[in-house]
Structure formats: C-alpha cells, structure tokens
C-alpha cells in the first residue's frame, strides 16, 4: 500500500509592489534595444531605458509586451534596472488590487 500524502498548504506568494521610497515603478516592455537594454513604458507615462541585470537575464526571458518592476537609478531618473518580471497570475492579482489599471495592460500588449 502506498503512503498517504498530507495535504499541501498553499503559501501566500508575496508579489513585489512598486514603492516610491525605493524608487520602483511598474512598466511594460516596448522594445529590445540590444546590449541587455530594453525600452519600457512606465505607469507614470514616461518611456525609460532599463537594463536587464545578469541575475535576471540568466534565469528569465524578457520579451516585448511583458510587465516588469523597474528600480530607477535615482528618483526621477530616465534609466533603471529590471527587478522582477510579473507572471500572468501576478498581473491579474495586481489588476484586482487596483495597483495597475487594466487599460495599461491592454495598451502594452496592443503596442507590441
């Protein structure tokens, strides 16, 4: 006879959120610029140049139309680093919480 499996407890997953104190913002990837740089459209309406750091580049594919969390190099800067790529389920949770407007998601996926 097989062993009975214990029910697996679902752990709440922490979704990284934008924080003004840490100068992070949610953006959508518009275009690859080459050399590990992408052009992103941010929630505040600005287009910025974001770098894909090595620890993310080696583990996650960043494609045009993806929603990412960008840490600005300094507050008000037009450059930054990608911190996290949101999955489809995380994007749905962000829309449900009201962090990201549904129109922004549609505009990013429609622009690509």
C-alpha angles and dihedrals in degrees: 000000000000126000117259112244118227116234111266114238113226110232116213108248116224110227112206108242130198114267124193092205090058092039094238125149138178115248141171122230111243104171144355110241097187130247093067092302127122134185111237133190110219130208090248090063099254127123111226138182111239129190123220105224119221096250090059097036092058095049109030132043112226110206133179110275095032121132112231140175112239125198109210117226089231132354108282093015122144092219134062150148127262109244104176140005113218119226122221092261092049090050090052090052091049090052091048091051091049095241093122124030116235089230090062092054091048092048093051094047090045094050093059 
